Amino acid sequence: MEKLNPFEVTQRQLDECARILKLDPDVHAILRVPARELHVSLPVRMDDGSIKVFQGFRVQYNDVKGPTKGGIRFHPDETIDTVRALAAWMTWKCALLDLPLGGAKGGVICNPKEMSQSELERLSRAYIQAIYQFIGQDKDIPAPDVYTNPQIMAWMMDEYSKIAGKNQFGVITGKPLSVGGSAGRGDATARGGVYTIREAAKECGIDVKKATVAVQGYGNAGYYAAYLTKSLLGCKVVAVSDSKGGIFSKEGLVPEAVREHKANTTSVINFPNTKSISNEELLELEVDILIPAALENVITKNNAPNIKAKILAELSNGPTTPEADDILYKNGVHVIPDFLCNAGGVTVSYFEMVQNFYMYYWDEKEVHERLDKKMTFAYHSVLNTSKKYNINMRQAAYVTAVRRVVEAMVLRGWVRGRLYADS
């Protein structure tokens, strides 16, 4: 896998957007960097009695449209540049979905797979103690991300509430239902992506009931992507993979059975009656819909010419490099860019915030209907911009989102004078 700095990739994507929009250089300069970032050291007592100090981050990229919003990652390879990139993408994602929110992201360098539940709880509470003054339901609202989950969010919300001296359910989203979570949050990222795949299939003239699907990554988002493309759209899922490798079946897979196999064996590999394939081979399969749902920079200038899928639905963040984007566009691959495709998670997190404020909760059917409406409108906004400017879908997503952020900056007086360089 090509090693690239994810924040540099993000900046290059923004630079291209600024060129298309002929954005004023002063406005462009502000948008290239985070508004603020916090680095913290987290001493945590481990189960053996020793103290281990973890490094954590919180980046608030831009809050012109409202309080910032973004997940928290627990990962051994976490870096500040990854967190910066994800905070930037969250800014554009919230603007693209027209949510009254800015973008943020958090992370802690740790390996949750090597930690007990007690150690994870102490780490979660330590993180909130360190960033308490910088978050709040009218400042910055964290959520789960890689290797964090509803239980971790519940601990974090409880720690914040203890410090505040009152219940503050709205400070964290992605919580369990019994402590202010929202129905429909579990599969929201994948479900939102599947709604955009449905619309993209119409645009590309693909009959979803005859379409084949490959999913790289079989965590929460990847599993639900496989399950929902099959159950909602009627697609045939022929290949899935995780970090240890992949499986292929021309006859199609049953996503629930593969998930059960992974739960029992820790991987999808060696699932009965399937052919073993590598993650690299999965990306180059001859399928109608390819869904990267793992980590960044898996589609590069080296393998982009070999991508045979008609639709590339980016459920993970940053799976495609800028050089690969150009190749895919020239080859006619319809890309649903990451901060559109995977925006279902933050959208339902926003719904959770609204319900926390109301203290009135919607049923799952209402959440799904509201999510479908938001995702469908956002997809067609990007598609129309792509056609208007004759640019690829990622560039169109940036143009749509950045325009909204810049407009808010001008209206609030953050920048003055020219909005665009040629105005």
C-alpha positions as CSV (number, residue, x, y, z in Angstrom):
1,M,0.0,0.0,0.0
2,E,1.4,3.4,-0.9
3,K,2.3,5.4,2.1
4,L,1.0,9.0,1.8
5,N,0.4,11.7,4.4
6,P,-3.4,11.9,4.6
7,F,-3.4,15.5,5.5
8,E,-1.3,16.4,2.5
9,V,-3.8,14.5,0.4
10,T,-6.6,16.5,1.9
11,Q,-4.9,19.8,1.2
12,R,-4.2,18.8,-2.4
13,Q,-7.9,18.0,-2.9
14,L,-8.8,21.4,-1.4
15,D,-6.2,23.1,-3.6
16,E,-7.8,21.6,-6.7
17,C,-11.2,22.8,-5.5
18,A,-9.8,26.3,-4.9
19,R,-8.5,26.3,-8.5
20,I,-11.9,25.3,-9.9
21,L,-13.7,27.9,-7.8
22,K,-11.0,30.5,-8.3
23,L,-11.1,31.0,-4.6
24,D,-9.6,34.1,-3.1
25,P,-6.0,33.2,-1.8
26,D,-6.8,34.5,1.7
27,V,-9.9,32.4,2.0
28,H,-8.0,29.4,0.6
29,A,-5.2,29.9,3.2
30,I,-7.6,29.8,6.1
31,L,-9.3,26.6,4.8
32,R,-6.0,24.7,4.4
33,V,-5.3,24.4,8.1
34,P,-7.2,23.5,11.3
35,A,-8.6,26.3,13.5
36,R,-7.2,24.6,16.6
37,E,-5.8,21.3,17.8
38,L,-5.1,19.9,21.2
39,H,-2.3,17.4,22.1
40,V,-2.7,15.6,25.4
41,S,-0.8,13.0,27.5
42,L,-3.0,10.5,29.3
43,P,-1.5,8.6,32.3
44,V,-3.6,5.4,32.8
45,R,-3.1,2.8,35.5
46,M,-3.0,-0.6,33.9
47,D,-4.4,-3.8,35.4
48,D,-0.9,-4.9,36.5
49,G,-0.5,-1.7,38.6
50,S,1.9,0.1,36.3
51,I,1.2,3.5,34.7
52,K,1.2,3.8,30.9
53,V,1.1,7.2,29.3
54,F,-0.9,7.4,26.0
55,Q,-0.8,10.3,23.5
56,G,-4.1,11.8,22.4
57,F,-5.4,14.4,20.0
58,R,-8.4,16.5,19.3
59,V,-8.6,18.7,16.1
60,Q,-11.3,21.2,15.5
61,Y,-10.9,22.2,11.9
62,N,-13.6,24.8,11.2
63,D,-16.7,25.8,13.2
64,V,-18.1,28.6,11.0
65,K,-21.4,26.6,10.4
66,G,-21.8,25.5,14.0
67,P,-20.2,23.4,16.8
68,T,-17.7,20.9,15.5
69,K,-18.5,17.2,15.2
70,G,-16.3,14.2,14.7
71,G,-15.4,10.7,15.9
72,I,-12.6,9.5,18.3
73,R,-10.3,6.8,17.1
74,F,-8.3,4.3,19.3
75,H,-5.6,3.0,17.0
76,P,-1.9,1.9,17.5
77,D,-0.9,3.8,14.3
78,E,-2.9,7.0,14.9
79,T,-1.1,10.2,13.9
80,I,-1.9,13.8,14.2
81,D,-1.9,14.2,10.4
82,T,-4.6,11.5,10.1
83,V,-6.7,13.3,12.7
84,R,-6.2,16.6,10.9
85,A,-7.2,15.0,7.6
86,L,-10.3,13.4,9.1
87,A,-11.3,16.7,10.8
88,A,-11.1,18.5,7.5
89,W,-13.2,15.8,5.8
90,M,-15.7,16.1,8.6
91,T,-15.9,19.9,7.8
92,W,-16.7,19.2,4.2
93,K,-19.0,16.3,5.0
94,C,-21.2,18.3,7.4
95,A,-21.4,21.2,4.9
96,L,-22.2,18.8,2.0
97,L,-25.1,17.3,4.0
98,D,-26.1,20.8,4.9
99,L,-25.9,20.1,8.7
100,P,-25.4,23.1,11.1
101,L,-22.1,21.7,12.2
102,G,-18.3,22.1,11.7
103,G,-15.7,19.4,11.5
104,A,-13.5,17.8,14.2
105,K,-11.8,14.5,14.9
106,G,-10.0,12.9,17.9
107,G,-7.6,10.0,18.4
108,V,-5.6,8.1,21.0
109,I,-2.5,6.1,20.1
110,C,-3.2,2.7,21.7
111,N,-4.0,-0.9,20.8
112,P,-7.5,-1.7,22.2
113,K,-7.1,-5.3,21.2
114,E,-4.4,-5.6,23.8
115,M,-6.3,-3.8,26.6
116,S,-8.9,-5.1,29.1
117,Q,-12.3,-3.5,29.4
118,S,-11.2,-1.9,32.7
119,E,-8.2,-0.4,31.0
120,L,-10.3,0.9,28.1
121,E,-12.7,2.5,30.6
122,R,-9.9,4.3,32.4
123,L,-8.4,5.5,29.1
124,S,-11.8,6.8,27.9
125,R,-12.4,8.7,31.1
126,A,-8.8,10.1,31.1
127,Y,-9.3,11.4,27.6
128,I,-12.4,13.3,28.5
129,Q,-10.7,14.7,31.6
130,A,-8.0,16.0,29.4
131,I,-10.2,17.6,26.7
132,Y,-13.3,18.5,28.9
133,Q,-12.9,22.3,28.5
134,F,-12.7,22.0,24.7
135,I,-15.9,20.0,24.1
136,G,-19.6,20.4,24.8
137,Q,-22.9,20.2,23.0
138,D,-22.5,23.8,21.8
139,K,-18.7,23.5,21.2
140,D,-17.6,20.1,19.9
141,I,-19.5,16.8,20.0
142,P,-17.4,13.6,19.8
143,A,-18.7,10.2,18.4
144,P,-17.3,6.7,17.9
145,D,-14.9,5.8,15.1
146,V,-12.2,3.1,14.5
147,Y,-12.0,0.8,17.5
148,T,-14.4,2.8,19.7
149,N,-18.0,1.8,20.3
150,P,-21.2,2.8,22.1
151,Q,-19.9,1.5,25.4
152,I,-16.8,3.7,25.2
153,M,-19.1,6.7,24.3
154,A,-21.3,5.9,27.4
155,W,-18.2,6.1,29.6
156,M,-17.1,9.3,28.0
157,M,-20.5,10.9,28.3
158,D,-20.7,9.8,32.0
159,E,-17.2,11.2,32.8
160,Y,-18.2,14.6,31.2
161,S,-21.5,14.6,33.1
162,K,-19.6,13.9,36.4
163,I,-17.3,16.9,35.8
164,A,-20.2,19.1,34.8
165,G,-22.2,18.0,37.8
166,K,-25.3,17.2,35.7
167,N,-26.4,14.8,33.0
168,Q,-25.0,15.9,29.6
169,F,-26.3,13.2,27.2
170,G,-25.9,15.6,24.2
171,V,-22.1,16.0,24.5
172,I,-21.4,12.6,22.8
173,T,-23.2,10.7,20.1
174,G,-23.2,7.1,19.1
175,K,-24.3,6.2,22.6
176,P,-26.3,3.1,23.6
177,L,-30.1,3.6,23.2
178,S,-30.7,3.5,27.0
179,V,-28.6,6.5,27.6
180,G,-29.7,8.8,24.8
181,G,-28.6,7.0,21.7
182,S,-30.6,7.1,18.4
183,A,-32.3,4.2,16.7
184,G,-30.7,3.5,13.4
185,R,-27.2,4.5,14.4
186,G,-25.6,1.1,14.2
187,D,-25.7,0.7,10.4
188,A,-26.1,4.4,9.6
189,T,-22.7,4.8,7.8
190,A,-23.3,1.8,5.5
191,R,-27.0,2.6,5.1
192,G,-26.3,6.1,3.9
193,G,-23.7,4.8,1.5
194,V,-26.2,2.2,0.1
195,Y,-28.7,5.0,-0.5
196,T,-26.1,6.8,-2.6
197,I,-25.2,3.5,-4.4
198,R,-28.9,3.1,-5.3
199,E,-28.9,6.6,-6.9
200,A,-25.5,6.1,-8.6
201,A,-26.8,2.8,-10.2
202,K,-29.7,4.7,-11.7
203,E,-27.3,7.3,-13.1
204,C,-25.1,4.6,-14.5
205,G,-27.9,2.5,-15.9
206,I,-27.1,-0.5,-13.6
207,D,-29.9,-2.9,-12.6
208,V,-29.0,-3.4,-8.9
209,K,-30.8,-6.7,-8.8
210,K,-28.3,-8.1,-11.2
211,A,-25.3,-6.2,-9.8
212,T,-22.2,-7.8,-8.2
213,V,-20.5,-6.3,-5.2
214,A,-17.1,-6.6,-3.6
215,V,-16.4,-5.1,-0.1
216,Q,-12.8,-4.5,1.2
217,G,-12.9,-4.3,5.0
218,Y,-15.4,-6.3,7.1
219,G,-15.8,-4.3,10.3
220,N,-19.0,-2.6,11.2
221,A,-19.3,-0.5,8.0
222,G,-18.1,-3.3,5.7
223,Y,-20.5,-5.9,7.1
224,Y,-23.5,-3.7,6.9
225,A,-22.5,-2.6,3.4
226,A,-22.5,-6.2,2.3
227,Y,-25.7,-7.0,4.2
228,L,-27.7,-3.9,3.0
229,T,-26.6,-4.0,-0.7
230,K,-28.0,-7.6,-0.7
231,S,-31.1,-7.1,1.5
232,L,-32.1,-3.6,0.4
233,L,-31.0,-3.5,-3.2
234,G,-30.9,-7.2,-4.2
235,C,-27.2,-7.2,-5.2
236,K,-25.0,-10.3,-5.2
237,V,-22.0,-9.9,-2.8
238,V,-19.3,-12.0,-4.4
239,A,-16.2,-11.0,-2.3
240,V,-15.3,-9.5,1.1
241,S,-12.0,-9.1,3.0
242,D,-10.4,-8.0,6.2
243,S,-6.9,-7.3,7.3
244,K,-5.9,-11.0,7.0
245,G,-7.2,-11.6,3.5
246,G,-10.3,-12.1,1.4
247,I,-12.8,-14.6,0.0
248,F,-14.5,-14.9,-3.3
249,S,-17.6,-16.8,-4.4
250,K,-19.1,-16.5,-7.9
251,E,-22.4,-17.8,-6.5
252,G,-22.5,-15.1,-3.9
253,L,-22.0,-14.9,-0.1
254,V,-24.4,-14.7,2.8
255,P,-23.1,-11.7,4.7
256,E,-24.6,-12.8,8.1
257,A,-22.9,-16.2,7.8
258,V,-19.5,-14.6,6.9
259,R,-19.9,-12.3,10.0
260,E,-20.6,-15.3,12.2
261,H,-17.5,-17.1,10.8
262,K,-15.3,-14.1,11.5
263,A,-16.7,-13.8,15.0
264,N,-15.7,-17.4,15.6
265,T,-12.3,-17.4,13.8
266,T,-11.3,-13.6,13.9
267,S,-11.2,-13.4,10.1
268,V,-13.3,-14.0,7.0
269,I,-10.6,-16.1,5.5
270,N,-11.2,-19.9,5.1
271,F,-15.0,-19.4,4.9
272,P,-16.4,-22.7,3.4
273,N,-16.8,-23.1,-0.3
274,T,-14.9,-19.9,-1.2
275,K,-11.7,-19.0,-3.0
276,S,-9.0,-17.2,-1.0
277,I,-7.9,-13.9,-2.5
278,S,-5.8,-11.0,-1.3
279,N,-7.0,-7.5,-0.5
280,E,-5.2,-6.3,-3.7
281,E,-7.0,-8.9,-5.8
282,L,-10.3,-7.9,-4.4
283,L,-9.9,-4.3,-5.6
284,E,-9.3,-5.5,-9.1
285,L,-12.2,-7.9,-9.4
286,E,-14.7,-7.6,-12.3
287,V,-17.7,-6.4,-10.3
288,D,-20.3,-3.7,-10.8
289,I,-19.8,-2.1,-7.4
290,L,-16.6,-1.9,-5.4
291,I,-16.8,-0.7,-1.7
292,P,-13.6,0.1,0.1
293,A,-14.5,0.1,3.8
294,A,-11.0,-0.3,5.3
295,L,-8.2,2.3,5.6
296,E,-6.7,5.1,3.6
297,N,-4.8,5.1,0.3
298,V,-5.6,1.6,-1.0
299,I,-6.4,2.7,-4.6
300,T,-3.3,4.4,-6.1
301,K,-1.9,5.3,-9.5
302,N,-0.5,1.7,-9.5
303,N,-3.7,-0.2,-9.3
304,A,-6.3,2.4,-10.5
305,P,-5.8,1.3,-14.1
306,N,-6.9,-2.2,-13.1
307,I,-10.1,-1.2,-11.3
308,K,-12.9,-2.8,-13.3
309,A,-15.9,-1.8,-11.2
310,K,-18.4,0.6,-12.7
311,I,-19.2,2.3,-9.3
312,L,-16.6,2.9,-6.6
313,A,-18.4,3.7,-3.3
314,E,-15.9,5.0,-0.8
315,L,-17.3,3.9,2.6
316,S,-13.9,4.4,4.3
317,N,-12.1,7.7,4.6
318,G,-9.5,8.6,1.9
319,P,-9.2,5.2,0.1
320,T,-8.2,6.9,-3.2
321,T,-5.2,9.0,-3.9
322,P,-5.4,12.1,-6.1
323,E,-3.4,10.5,-8.9
324,A,-5.8,7.5,-8.8
325,D,-8.8,9.8,-9.0
326,D,-7.6,11.2,-12.4
327,I,-7.2,7.7,-13.8
328,L,-10.6,6.5,-12.6
329,Y,-12.3,9.5,-14.0
330,K,-10.7,9.0,-17.4
331,N,-11.6,5.3,-17.3
332,G,-15.3,6.1,-16.7
333,V,-15.5,4.7,-13.1
334,H,-18.3,6.5,-11.2
335,V,-16.8,7.4,-7.8
336,I,-19.0,8.2,-4.9
337,P,-16.5,10.2,-2.8
338,D,-15.8,9.3,0.8
339,F,-17.3,12.4,2.5
340,L,-20.5,11.9,0.6
341,C,-20.7,8.1,0.6
342,N,-19.9,7.7,4.4
343,A,-21.8,10.7,5.6
344,G,-24.7,8.6,7.0
345,G,-22.9,8.2,10.3
346,V,-22.5,11.9,11.1
347,T,-26.0,12.5,9.7
348,V,-27.6,10.1,12.2
349,S,-25.3,11.4,14.9
350,Y,-26.8,14.9,14.1
351,F,-30.2,13.3,14.4
352,E,-29.1,11.9,17.8
353,M,-28.1,15.5,18.9
354,V,-31.5,16.8,17.9
355,Q,-33.3,14.1,19.8
356,N,-31.2,14.7,22.9
357,F,-32.1,18.4,22.8
358,Y,-35.8,17.5,22.3
359,M,-35.8,14.7,24.9
360,Y,-38.0,13.0,22.4
361,Y,-36.8,10.0,20.3
362,W,-37.8,8.8,16.8
363,D,-38.4,5.2,15.8
364,E,-36.0,3.5,13.4
365,K,-38.4,3.9,10.4
366,E,-38.4,7.7,10.8
367,V,-34.6,7.8,11.2
368,H,-34.2,5.7,8.0
369,E,-36.6,8.0,6.1
370,R,-34.8,11.2,7.2
371,L,-31.4,9.7,6.4
372,D,-32.6,8.6,2.9
373,K,-33.9,12.1,2.1
374,K,-30.6,13.7,3.3
375,M,-28.3,11.3,1.4
376,T,-30.3,11.4,-1.8
377,F,-30.4,15.2,-1.9
378,A,-26.7,15.4,-1.2
379,Y,-25.9,12.8,-3.9
380,H,-27.8,14.7,-6.6
381,S,-26.3,18.1,-5.5
382,V,-22.9,16.6,-6.1
383,L,-23.9,14.9,-9.4
384,N,-25.4,18.2,-10.7
385,T,-22.3,20.1,-9.8
386,S,-20.2,17.5,-11.5
387,K,-22.2,17.9,-14.7
388,K,-22.3,21.7,-14.5
389,Y,-18.5,22.1,-14.2
390,N,-17.6,19.0,-16.1
391,I,-15.5,17.7,-13.2
392,N,-15.2,14.4,-11.3
393,M,-17.5,13.6,-8.4
394,R,-14.9,14.2,-5.7
395,Q,-14.1,17.7,-7.1
396,A,-17.9,18.3,-7.3
397,A,-18.3,17.3,-3.7
398,Y,-15.6,19.7,-2.6
399,V,-17.0,22.5,-4.7
400,T,-20.4,22.0,-3.2
401,A,-19.2,21.8,0.4
402,V,-16.5,24.5,0.3
403,R,-18.9,27.0,-1.3
404,R,-21.2,26.6,1.7
405,V,-18.4,27.0,4.2
406,V,-17.0,30.0,2.5
407,E,-20.4,31.6,2.2
408,A,-20.8,31.3,6.0
409,M,-17.4,32.7,6.6
410,V,-18.2,35.8,4.5
411,L,-21.6,36.3,6.0
412,R,-20.1,36.2,9.5
413,G,-17.3,38.6,8.6
414,W,-14.5,36.1,9.0
415,V,-13.2,37.2,5.6
416,R,-13.8,40.4,3.8
417,G,-13.5,41.7,0.3
418,R,-13.4,39.3,-2.5
419,L,-15.0,35.9,-2.2
420,Y,-13.4,34.6,-5.4
421,A,-10.2,35.7,-7.1
422,D,-11.9,36.9,-10.2
423,S,-14.8,38.7,-8.5
